[in-house]
Amino acid sequence: MQKITRRIEVAMRAILPQGIEADFTPLDRVTVKMILSNHEISIKWVGEGWLGQIRPILKEPTLPDVVVARRMSPGAREALTDASIGWVDELGAAEIAIGSIIVSRSGRPAPKSEKPKRWTPAVLAVAEALLCGHKPTVSEVYDATGLSWGSCTNALRVLEDLNLISSTAARGRRSARQIVNAKAFLEAYASACTALATNNKLVVGLSLRDPVEDLVKIGRKWTELHVKWAASGAVAATVLAPILTNVSSAEVYVDGRTITELELIARQVNLLPIEGGRLTLKAFPTPAMGRLSTHQDGLMIAPWPRVYADLRKIGVRGEEAAEHLRELMRAR
């Protein structure tokens, strides 16, 4: 049995009561037919389990009865429930209601993400540059990111080895590379962002009566003090791709590596650490964040792929905003 169809069977057997007889027949690389209590159930693998991987399935002429993923996100769960499709993930969580077959399990807490092989902050930076539209050549990435020539060369080689970009000529200064699959590239990048996230963050007090206006005022002071910064998450999305109507918190990347530096940057604009504060300051995640950020409506905004990755971590509405942002950027 192929690896993916085997994962489907294992995930399904894990959530069924012990002793229940079930027969599994692979239909294709990602689909399995299960016979259970005289019910014929079609089950499909959807990968990581993000909302963006569920929506295309909901547009297919024939819908599966159940989908299986590594870890089903809140947005994906809601979309599947609305479509009356059961779901299971490899953490043991499940919601299935097919005839007399009813399964509901909460699953286990997600383990800490392992550091993805070969992804580094420099590779993330180069990936951001390519997703933002820069050509995958060493010279253009070098100009866009400010990384060393060697770092750019190595990062492009890593992305090529990961089959995210391909080369149509021999490697070298004149080699022509291109993105193989933009959606898969963005997914791999976003997953790496999550896995490489650090705990270098500081929560500070801020009223956020008008998130954009409040951050514009604070950001103007940082800029005057030569502090590099960039808004991300929900606040950035309200400018790049408005869809969220109620933004109650904000996250901003600043050019500081340690908690001490973050506290100093906060104090420079009269912000103080407070438990439950609405503004979170985070250290720049890549060495090119400052160069790849853009200025819009008075805000410095992180590269849109980073905004996308951050949105996916803030629940159902965040996932919907992330997909809206991706569709908008794809149309440009």
C-alpha positions as CSV (number, residue, x, y, z in Angstrom):
1,M,0.0,0.0,0.0
2,Q,1.3,3.5,-0.9
3,K,2.5,5.7,1.9
4,I,-0.4,8.2,1.8
5,T,-3.1,5.5,1.6
6,R,-1.4,3.8,4.5
7,R,-1.6,7.0,6.5
8,I,-5.3,7.3,5.8
9,E,-5.9,3.7,7.0
10,V,-3.9,4.2,10.2
11,A,-5.6,7.5,11.0
12,M,-9.1,6.0,10.5
13,R,-8.3,2.9,12.5
14,A,-7.0,5.1,15.4
15,I,-10.4,6.8,15.8
16,L,-12.6,3.8,15.4
17,P,-13.7,1.7,18.4
18,Q,-11.5,-1.3,19.1
19,G,-12.8,-4.5,17.4
20,I,-14.7,-2.7,14.6
21,E,-14.1,-4.4,11.3
22,A,-13.2,-2.1,8.4
23,D,-11.9,-2.9,4.9
24,F,-9.8,-0.4,3.0
25,T,-9.2,-0.3,-0.8
26,P,-7.0,2.4,-2.4
27,L,-8.7,4.1,-5.3
28,D,-5.8,6.4,-6.2
29,R,-2.8,8.0,-4.6
30,V,-4.8,10.1,-2.2
31,T,-8.2,8.4,-2.0
32,V,-9.3,5.2,-0.2
33,K,-12.7,3.4,-0.1
34,M,-13.6,2.1,3.3
35,I,-16.4,-0.5,3.9
36,L,-17.7,-0.1,7.5
37,S,-21.0,-1.4,8.8
38,N,-22.3,-1.9,5.3
39,H,-21.4,1.7,4.5
40,E,-19.1,2.5,1.6
41,I,-17.2,5.6,2.6
42,S,-14.8,7.6,0.4
43,I,-11.8,9.1,2.2
44,K,-9.4,11.6,0.8
45,W,-6.0,12.8,2.1
46,V,-5.6,16.6,2.1
47,G,-2.1,17.1,3.4
48,E,-1.4,19.5,6.2
49,G,-5.1,20.3,6.7
50,W,-5.2,24.1,6.1
51,L,-8.3,25.9,4.9
52,G,-6.6,26.6,1.6
53,Q,-6.2,22.9,1.0
54,I,-9.9,22.2,1.7
55,R,-11.5,24.8,-0.5
56,P,-10.5,23.2,-3.8
57,I,-12.0,19.9,-2.7
58,L,-15.3,21.6,-1.9
59,K,-15.5,22.6,-5.6
60,E,-15.0,19.1,-6.9
61,P,-18.1,17.5,-8.6
62,T,-18.0,14.5,-6.3
63,L,-17.2,15.2,-2.6
64,P,-15.5,12.7,-0.3
65,D,-17.4,11.5,2.7
66,V,-14.3,12.1,5.0
67,V,-11.0,13.9,4.6
68,V,-7.8,13.1,6.5
69,A,-5.0,15.5,7.3
70,R,-1.9,15.7,9.4
71,R,-3.5,18.3,11.6
72,M,-6.8,19.8,10.7
73,S,-6.9,23.6,11.3
74,P,-9.8,25.4,12.8
75,G,-10.7,27.0,9.5
76,A,-10.6,23.7,7.7
77,R,-12.8,22.1,10.4
78,E,-15.4,24.8,10.1
79,A,-15.5,24.6,6.3
80,L,-15.9,20.8,6.3
81,T,-18.6,20.9,9.0
82,D,-20.5,23.5,6.9
83,A,-20.2,21.1,3.9
84,S,-21.3,18.1,6.0
85,I,-18.0,16.3,5.3
86,G,-16.4,14.3,8.1
87,W,-12.8,14.8,9.0
88,V,-10.0,13.1,10.8
89,D,-6.4,14.1,11.6
90,E,-3.3,12.3,12.7
91,L,-3.5,13.8,16.2
92,G,-6.6,11.7,16.8
93,A,-9.2,14.4,16.4
94,A,-12.3,13.5,14.4
95,E,-15.8,14.5,13.6
96,I,-17.8,12.0,11.5
97,A,-21.6,11.6,11.1
98,I,-22.5,9.2,8.3
99,G,-25.8,7.4,8.9
100,S,-25.4,5.3,12.1
101,I,-21.7,6.0,12.2
102,I,-20.9,8.9,14.6
103,V,-17.4,9.6,15.8
104,S,-16.3,12.7,17.8
105,R,-12.8,12.9,19.3
106,S,-10.8,15.8,20.5
107,G,-7.4,14.3,19.8
108,R,-4.0,15.0,21.4
109,P,-2.2,18.4,21.7
110,A,0.0,19.1,18.7
111,P,3.7,18.3,19.3
112,K,6.2,21.1,18.9
113,S,7.1,21.5,15.3
114,E,10.4,20.1,14.3
115,K,12.8,22.4,12.5
116,P,12.4,21.7,8.8
117,K,15.4,20.3,7.0
118,R,17.5,22.9,5.2
119,W,15.2,25.8,5.9
120,T,17.1,28.7,7.6
121,P,16.3,32.4,8.0
122,A,18.3,33.2,4.9
123,V,16.4,30.6,2.8
124,L,13.1,32.1,4.2
125,A,14.2,35.5,3.1
126,V,15.0,34.4,-0.4
127,A,11.7,32.5,-0.6
128,E,9.9,35.7,0.5
129,A,11.7,37.6,-2.2
130,L,10.6,35.1,-4.9
131,L,7.0,34.9,-3.7
132,C,6.9,38.7,-3.8
133,G,7.8,38.6,-7.5
134,H,11.5,38.9,-7.7
135,K,13.1,36.7,-10.2
136,P,15.0,33.6,-8.9
137,T,18.4,34.7,-10.0
138,V,21.3,35.3,-7.7
139,S,21.8,38.9,-8.8
140,E,18.2,39.9,-8.3
141,V,17.8,38.1,-5.0
142,Y,21.1,39.7,-3.9
143,D,19.7,43.2,-4.7
144,A,16.3,42.5,-3.1
145,T,17.4,40.9,0.2
146,G,20.9,42.5,0.9
147,L,22.2,39.0,1.8
148,S,25.6,38.0,0.7
149,W,26.2,36.5,-2.8
150,G,27.1,33.2,-1.2
151,S,23.9,33.1,0.9
152,C,21.7,33.9,-2.1
153,T,23.4,31.2,-4.1
154,N,23.0,28.6,-1.4
155,A,19.4,29.5,-0.7
156,L,18.4,29.2,-4.3
157,R,20.2,25.8,-4.4
158,V,18.3,24.7,-1.4
159,L,14.9,25.7,-2.9
160,E,15.8,23.9,-6.0
161,D,16.8,20.8,-4.1
162,L,13.4,21.0,-2.4
163,N,11.8,21.0,-5.8
164,L,10.2,24.4,-5.2
165,I,12.1,26.0,-8.0
166,S,13.5,24.5,-11.1
167,S,16.5,25.3,-13.4
168,T,16.3,25.2,-17.1
169,A,20.0,25.7,-17.6
170,A,23.2,24.8,-15.9
171,R,23.7,26.3,-12.5
172,G,25.6,29.6,-12.5
173,R,25.1,33.3,-12.9
174,R,23.1,32.8,-16.1
175,S,21.0,29.9,-15.0
176,A,17.3,30.4,-15.5
177,R,15.1,29.2,-12.6
178,Q,11.4,29.4,-12.1
179,I,8.9,28.6,-9.4
180,V,7.5,25.1,-10.0
181,N,4.1,25.5,-8.2
182,A,3.4,28.9,-6.5
183,K,0.8,27.4,-4.1
184,A,3.0,24.6,-3.0
185,F,5.9,27.0,-2.6
186,L,3.8,29.3,-0.4
187,E,2.6,26.3,1.7
188,A,6.1,25.0,2.2
189,Y,7.3,28.5,3.1
190,A,4.5,29.2,5.6
191,S,5.0,25.8,7.3
192,A,8.8,26.6,7.6
193,C,7.9,30.0,9.1
194,T,5.8,28.3,11.8
195,A,8.5,25.7,12.6
196,L,11.3,28.3,12.8
197,A,9.4,30.8,14.9
198,T,11.2,31.8,18.1
199,N,10.0,33.0,21.5
200,N,11.6,36.4,21.2
201,K,8.4,38.5,21.6
202,L,7.1,41.1,24.0
203,V,3.5,41.9,24.7
204,V,2.8,45.6,25.5
205,G,-0.2,47.7,26.3
206,L,-2.0,49.6,23.5
207,S,-5.6,50.6,23.3
208,L,-6.0,49.9,19.5
209,R,-9.1,52.0,19.1
210,D,-8.0,52.3,15.5
211,P,-5.2,49.7,14.9
212,V,-3.9,51.2,11.7
213,E,-3.9,54.7,12.9
214,D,-2.4,53.8,16.3
215,L,0.4,51.9,14.6
216,V,1.0,54.6,12.1
217,K,1.7,57.1,15.0
218,I,4.0,54.7,16.8
219,G,5.7,53.6,13.7
220,R,6.4,57.3,12.8
221,K,8.3,57.7,16.0
222,W,10.3,54.5,15.4
223,T,11.2,55.6,12.0
224,E,12.4,59.0,13.4
225,L,14.6,57.0,15.8
226,H,15.9,54.8,12.9
227,V,14.3,51.7,14.3
228,K,13.2,49.3,11.5
229,W,9.8,47.8,11.9
230,A,7.0,46.1,10.0
231,A,3.4,45.3,10.8
232,S,2.1,41.8,10.1
233,G,-1.0,39.6,10.8
234,A,-4.4,41.1,11.1
235,V,-3.4,44.8,11.0
236,A,-1.3,44.3,7.9
237,A,-4.2,42.4,6.3
238,T,-6.6,45.3,6.8
239,V,-4.4,47.3,4.5
240,L,-3.2,44.7,2.0
241,A,-6.5,42.8,1.6
242,P,-9.3,44.1,3.8
243,I,-11.8,41.5,5.0
244,L,-11.4,41.4,8.8
245,T,-13.9,43.8,10.4
246,N,-12.8,43.5,14.0
247,V,-9.1,43.7,14.8
248,S,-8.5,43.5,18.6
249,S,-4.7,42.8,18.6
250,A,-1.7,43.5,16.5
251,E,1.8,42.2,15.9
252,V,4.8,44.1,14.7
253,Y,8.3,42.9,13.8
254,V,11.1,45.1,15.0
255,D,14.8,45.0,14.4
256,G,15.8,43.6,17.8
257,R,17.2,40.2,18.5
258,T,16.7,39.8,22.3
259,I,13.9,40.4,24.8
260,T,16.1,43.2,26.2
261,E,16.3,44.9,22.8
262,L,12.5,44.5,22.3
263,E,11.9,46.2,25.7
264,L,14.2,49.1,24.8
265,I,12.5,49.5,21.4
266,A,9.1,49.6,23.2
267,R,10.3,52.1,25.9
268,Q,11.5,54.4,23.1
269,V,7.8,55.0,22.1
270,N,6.4,54.8,25.7
271,L,5.1,51.3,25.5
272,L,5.3,49.1,28.5
273,P,5.1,45.3,28.9
274,I,1.8,44.2,30.3
275,E,0.1,40.8,30.5
276,G,-2.8,40.6,28.1
277,G,-1.6,43.6,26.1
278,R,-2.9,44.0,22.6
279,L,0.4,44.7,20.8
280,T,3.0,42.0,20.4
281,L,6.5,43.0,19.3
282,K,8.6,40.2,17.7
283,A,12.2,40.1,16.5
284,F,12.8,40.3,12.8
285,P,12.5,36.6,11.6
286,T,14.8,37.0,8.6
287,P,17.8,39.3,7.8
288,A,15.9,40.7,4.9
289,M,12.7,41.7,6.6
290,G,13.5,45.4,6.6
291,R,14.4,45.5,2.9
292,L,11.4,43.4,1.7
293,S,8.8,45.4,3.7
294,T,6.7,47.9,1.9
295,H,5.1,51.3,2.9
296,Q,1.4,51.6,2.5
297,D,-1.2,53.9,4.2
298,G,1.4,55.1,6.6
299,L,2.4,51.5,7.7
300,M,5.5,49.6,7.1
301,I,4.1,46.2,6.2
302,A,6.0,42.9,6.3
303,P,6.3,40.9,3.0
304,W,2.8,39.6,2.1
305,P,3.9,35.9,2.4
306,R,4.9,36.5,6.0
307,V,1.6,38.2,6.6
308,Y,-0.1,35.2,5.1
309,A,1.8,32.8,7.4
310,D,1.1,34.9,10.5
311,L,-2.6,35.1,9.7
312,R,-3.0,31.4,9.5
313,K,-2.1,31.1,13.2
314,I,-4.9,33.3,14.6
315,G,-7.9,31.0,14.2
316,V,-10.7,30.6,11.7
317,R,-11.1,34.3,10.7
318,G,-7.3,34.5,10.3
319,E,-7.3,31.6,7.9
320,E,-10.1,33.1,5.9
321,A,-8.1,36.4,5.7
322,A,-5.0,34.5,4.7
323,E,-6.8,32.8,1.8
324,H,-8.3,36.1,0.8
325,L,-4.8,37.7,0.8
326,R,-3.4,34.8,-1.3
327,E,-6.1,35.0,-3.9
328,L,-5.7,38.8,-4.2
329,M,-1.9,38.5,-4.6
330,R,-2.3,35.7,-7.2
331,A,-4.6,37.9,-9.2
332,R,-2.1,40.8,-9.4
